[in-house]
Amino acid sequence: MKKGIEANGIRLAYDDEGSGEAVVLLHGLCGSAEYWVHVIPKLAEKYRVIVPDLRGHGESGVPDEVYTMEQMADDIAHLLDRLGVEKAALFGHSLGGYVTLAFAEKYPERLTAFSLVHSTAHPDSDEAKAARDKAVESIAAHGMEPFIKTLVPRLFAPGHLQSHSDEVERAKRIGLATNPQGAINTIRGMKERQDRNHVLRETSLPVLLVAGAHDQVIPPERTFSAAGGHITQALLPAAGHIGMLEDPQGLCGVIYRFLTKE
């Protein structure tokens, strides 16, 4: 059962499981905390796992403005304040990774570590920005269904559309439940985001970069855009863009090894 709290002027819905050091999981575009449904109980055996619905998604509020990555990072900072969490390890999937990078740049003192999961520090290319505009036009004209029917199959490795059909349907259901204006406001903010490769290079924090070998949205080389002694790169060999639903056991293993420094 999700909880709700006022943070940064809006209602944020979130799951809060387990106890110990805090781990925050952020979902991707047109997702929700449910994206992490198979990961939460495993991590909650050892950690306090906080999993919000980002603004405009799930059961959280839908302000009528463009959602910048910086603003969404502020949401997470305010949520942690309200929950009495001074520091956390932050893991961001896709869109959530863009928010994670903005958080790491603005609030490094609030982090013990951070991770991009099927995400990238690169900004949108001109081609990607044009695709964002088309997505906004489609959602504004036709609602969520055509966009989600195109988006969700690309999230999974091609072979998983049949073998993981229950999870494909889960992602579709979550996506179709996304508020159209929330999706539009988020996509516009994603289009405007900055290049944050310098955050990966210059941080003194431990960083985990996770990519799926069959990712059709963000290929591994876009995720593995920086290297260094503080950066761990992990490839999920069977996953596409949504490893938390395709290979939760493998992803949990990567996260555990990173957090415990094994």
Secondary structure, DSSP 8 states (H G I E B T S, - for coil): --EEEEETTEEEEEEEE--SSEEEEE--TT--GGGGTTTHHHHTTTSEEEEE--TTSTTS---SS---HHHHHHHHHHHHHHTT---EEEEEETHHHHHHHHHHHH-GGGEEEEEEES--SS---HHHHHHHHHHHHHHHHH-HHHHHHHHHHHHS-TTHHHHTHHHHHHHHHHHHTS-HHHHHHHHHHHHT----HHHHHH--S-EEEEEETT-SSS-HHHH-----TTEEEEEETT--S-HHHH-HHHHHHHHHHHHHT-
